[in-house]
Amino acid sequence: MTIPFIDLKTQYQALKPQIQERINRVLEHGQYIMGPEVQELEERLAAYTGAKHCITVASGTEALLISLMALGIKPGDEVITTPFTFVATAEVIVLLGAKPVFVDIEPDTCNIDASKIEEKITNRTKAIMPVSLYGQSADMDEINAIAARHGNIPVIEDAAQSFGATYKGKRSCNLSTIGCTSFFPSKPLGCYGDGGAIFTNDDSIAQACKEIRVHGQSARYVHTRVGVGGRMDTLQCAIVLAKLERFNWEVDQRIKIGQRYSELLTSSRGQSEEAPSSRVAEVNPSSRGTEGAVAIHPSQIQPVTIRPNRTSVYAQYTLIYPNREAIQKKLKQANIPTAIYYPVPLNEQEAYKRLCCPDCTPIANRLAKQVISLPIAPDLTQEQQEEIVTRLG
């Protein structure tokens, strides 16, 4: 059985007529930059999230950068964020000459620990940027409350992995001052290249973002502010529009599949407790080589926690395990792919470690050595899931 880590081929086959029709429509009208599909997508995404404004941009990274620029972030400013994320989160802060201030994460969700944010706020703090990791929003109400107590600091939700998720009944990307998402192909809602979007209910921020994405233009050749070339191509917008046709179904499937993983793992843990705790899982000797047996103790495997007041779209289904190398080896021997998001916290990366001492974030440091993600996609079958979990037993 071949199990892809992310199954985009099956998704394409299910949507092929809609995608081809959308692409052909763009090829016929020929408006490849800022064509009618751009506005159509923005209107539909704004309606989906409940946000007043949606501004499509060239990537999730551009969404973060343009948002910071719209807020006027400048050299010497500080932006509070998490070290347990993709590098783009901190990268855009540094590119503007500002300083990322890293806050440790929760040990069960891997999201930023809201209870540790307040102590990092100074008079130079100009924004707070939580990341909604693995498809689940951070504790946005608590973060917004902290921001309000300190002079209404703007909050930017980095929702690159959580579009479609809910927090207390509200959609991710409409939970704070600004929400940013990515349409990278592997995201819950992805295009076939790069793309992203910014969401806000603030008219002035929305106008600034619209101008910044087209080189700071308020009208053709009228440059009212410094900007970037940050537009999302019409073709990519057309592809996302086609994918929206079954997005609600895909979100429901992701939630069901994530819950099924957890149920199967719980069952596996229960069975392992009946066996001696020192049990060693044997593997096919012909595939084992000289590495020896791979020991996995299901009772120690903990899925990332989903809070009761939230849903996750499971951009990744992630486990926490003290010896993840054992899981990697065992599943590799069965030709089952895995991935690690993220193996090194940003404050331990060469480009960023000067900004924060590594021992300031001990939980992030520990979990970076323990997290491992399993294959997940809306079209993952129950048979495939059972095969994956069985291999962990």
N, C-alpha and C positions, 0 to 999 in steps of 0.2 A: 504494500500500500504506500503510494507516494503522497505525502502531506506537505503542501507548501506552507511557508510561514505566514504569508499574506496572499490570498488567492484573488488576484485581480482578473485573471483570465476567465474564471467562471462568472464573475460579475459582468464582464464585458459581453459575454455570450448572452446573458439575460437581458442586457440593455442595448444590444447591438443595433436594432432598428432605430431606436430613439437617438442613440449617439450619432449614427450615420446621418439621420435626417437633420439633426442640429448642425453638424459639421457642414453638410451640403448647403444648408441655408446661408451660412456665413460665406462659403465659397461663392455662392451666387450673388450676394449683395456686395461682397468685397470690402467691407468696412472692418478691417482686421484690428484696428486700434480704436477703442471707445465706440464700437458698434452698438446697435440696439440691444444686443444680448447683455451688455454690461449693465445698463440701467435695469433691464428686466431681472437679472440675477440679484442686483442690490435690493430691489423692491421685495422680491420673494424671500430673501434671507432676512431682511429687516422684519417682515411680517412673521417669519418663523420664530425669531428670537423675541419679538415684542419690542425691540429697540426702535427708536425713532429714525435713526440713520444707519445705513450700511455703506461703506466705501470700499470697493474692491481694490486690491493692490497686487503687486507683482509676486509676493511671497509672504509667508508668515513672518520672516525676518523683517521685510519692509514694513509690515503692519506695525511691528513693535517700534522700529526706528521712526517711522512717520508719526506715530502716536507720541513718542517722546519729544520729537521736534515740535509738534503742535502744542505741547505743554510748555515749550520754551526751555527745556532742559539744556543746561550749558556747562562749560568747564567749571569744576569746583563743586557742583551739585552732587547730592548723594541719592541713590535709588536703592531701596531695600528690596531684596529678592532672595531666592534660594540658590544654593550651590548644586542642588540635585536636579539638573535639567540639561537640555541641549544647550550648547555653547551660545547660540544666538541670543538667548535671554540676557546674558551679561555682555556679549559682544556689542550690541547696539548701544548700551550705556557707555561703554568705554570709547566707542567711536565718536561720541559727542563730547568727550572730555570729562564726563562725569564719573563717579565712583560707584560701583556696585557694592552694597553692604550686605554680606551674606548672613542669613538667619538659618539655624538648624531646622530639621524636618521632624515630623511625627514618625514614631517608630513603626506604626501599623499602616498608615496611608501613604507614606513617603512624600506627602505634601508639606509645604512650609508650616511650621508650628506657630500659629497665630499668637499664642501666649508669650512667645519670645520676641515679638516684633517691637513692642513698645520700648524696651530697653535699648534698642538700637537707633531710635529716632533722635536726631539732633536738629539744630537750627538750619542745617544744610540739606535736610531730607526734603526732597521735592516731589517724590513719587514712591509708591509701594507697588511692586510687581510680583504678585503671587503667580505660581504656575499650577494649572489644573492637570496634574500628572496622571498618566495612564488612562485618562478618560473621565476622571472624577474631579469636580471642582474642590478647591481649598475651602476653608471656613470663611466664606466671603462676608457674611454679616459681621462676624467678629473683627475681621480686617477693616471693613468699612467703618465700624464703630471706633476703632483705634484711630483711623485716619481723621475722622470727624473731631475727635477729642483734641487733636493736635493741629487745628487750623484748617480742616478740610483738605488734607493732603490728597491729591488725585491717586486713585487706585486703578491700575491697568491689569486686567486678568489676561495672562498668557494662556489662552485657551486653544493652543495649537492641536491638542490631543483630545479636547472635550466637547467639540461642537456636537450638539444633539443631547447632551447630558442635562440633567436638571438639579437644581439646588433649592430645596424648600418650595418646589413647584414652579420655579422660574428657570428659564433657559440659560445655560452657560453662554457667555458673551453679552448678556444683559444683566449683569450682577454688580456692576461698579461703574466708575466714571467712564472707562473705556474697556472694551473687550476686543481681543485680537485672536484670529484663528488662521490656520494654514490649510491649503488645499493640496499639499504635497500628495502624490499618488497613494501613499500608504495610510493616509489619515482616514478617519471615519467617513468624511466626505472629501473626496480627492478628485483632482483633475488629472490630466496626462502630461504634466510638466510642473511648473511652479505657479503658485497662486495663493492669495490670502485675502483677508477682509478685516476691516475695522468697524466696530459697532459703538455707538454712543447715543445718548439722549440730549447731549449738549450741542446746540446749534453752532456756537462759535468754534468748538473743537472740530465738528464735522466739516465746517467750511475750511478751516485751516488744513485738515487732512486732504480734502479735495484739491486744494491749491498745491500743497507740498508734493503730491504724487505726480503732478504734471509740471515739475520744475518751478514750483512757486508761482504759477500763473493764475491770476484772477480773471484774465481774458487773454486772448491770443496775443502773445508778445508783450503782455503787461505783467511784469514780475513783481509781485507785492511782498514776497518773502523768499528766503532761500529754500529750494526744494530739491527733489530727486526725480529720476525717471522711474516712477514706481507704479505704472499702470499694469493692470491685469489684461492680458490679451483677450480679444473677443472670442477666439476659438476655445480658449480654456474656460471662459464663462459659459460658452455653449455646452461644453462637456459637463460642467457642474449642473447646469440646468437639466440635462438629460438624466443625470444621476439622482437628482431630486425626486424623480418619478417613483423610485422605490426606497427612498432614504428612510421614511418612517418604518417601513418593514425591516430594513437593515438594522436600525437602532433597536427595535424589538428583538431581533435575532441575536444581536450582540449581547443584550442583557440576558436573554435566555441561555446563551452559550456560556457566558461568564458564570451564571448561577449554576449551570450544569457541571462545569469544571469544579466548582467549589463543593457541590454535592458528591461528585465522584471522588474527589480527594478526601472528603470527610469519611466516606465509606471505606476508602483504601486505608485511612488511618485506623479506623475501627478494626479492620481485619488484621492489620500489622500488630495491634496490641495483643492479639491472641497468640502471636508467635513470639519466640524469644527476641528480646530487644537487640541482641547481637547478630540477628539474622543478616546474612550477606546475600544480596541478589546475584544469582548466577547469570551469566550471559553466554551466548553461543561461543564456544572455544575458538571456532574458526575466525570469528570477527574480533576476538579479544586480544589476540597476539600475546605479548608477554606482559601486558599491563596488569593482569590479574583481575579478580572479580571486582565489580563496582558496588560499593556499599551505599544503599540509600535507606533511610529510616523515615517512612511516610509520616510518622507521628510528629516529626520535626518540621515538616513542610507547612508553611503558613502562607496562604494567599494574602495579597494586599487587601486590607479591610475596606469595605464600602460602608460609609456611614448611613444610618437609617433615614436621615433626612435628605439623601442624595441618590441620584442614579449615576451609573458609569456607562459610557459607551465602549469601554474596554478597547481603547486604542491599542493597548497591550494587556494580555492577561499575565500578571506578574506574581511570582512566588518569592518568598524569602526563605532561604535555607542556608545553614551554616557552612555546608560544603557543596556549593553549587557546581563545582567541577565534576562531582559524581553524577549529577543530573545531566550535565552537558555530555559526558562520556557515554552514559547509558542510552540517552536518546540519539546521539550520533551513531551509535552502533546499530540502531534500529532505523537509521536514515530519517530521523525526525529532527527538523531544524529548531534551534532556539536562538535567542538574542539577549543581549544585556543592555538595558537602559537604566543607569549609565554606569560604566565601570570606574570612572574617576571623577570625583566631585570637582567643580570648577575651581574651587580655592586650592586644589592640589595640581591644577594644570599649570604648565610653565608660564603661559601668558597671563595668568590671573593670580597666582599664589602670592605675589607681592602685596595683593590687596587685602588679604585676610589670613590670619594664622590658621593652619589646618586643624589644630585642636580646638578651634572655636565651634566646630560643627561635628562633634563626635558621632552622632547618630548617622548623619549623611556619610561619614567616612566608613562606618561599619556596614551600612546597608549597601554601599557601592560594591562591597566584596561579596554580597549575599544574594542580590536580586537576580532573577533569571525569568525571561518571558517565554511563554509557550505559543504555538501557532494559534491564531484566532482570526476569523473572518466571518461575515454573515452566512457564507455558504459552507462552513465547516460542519460536517455531518456528525451525528451522534456516534456512529461507528468509529470515525476518526478520533473523536475525543476519548472514547473508551480505550482505543488502542494506545493513545498517548499516556493516559493515566495508568493503564495496565503495565506499561513499560517502566513506570516509576515504582511499581510495587515490589 
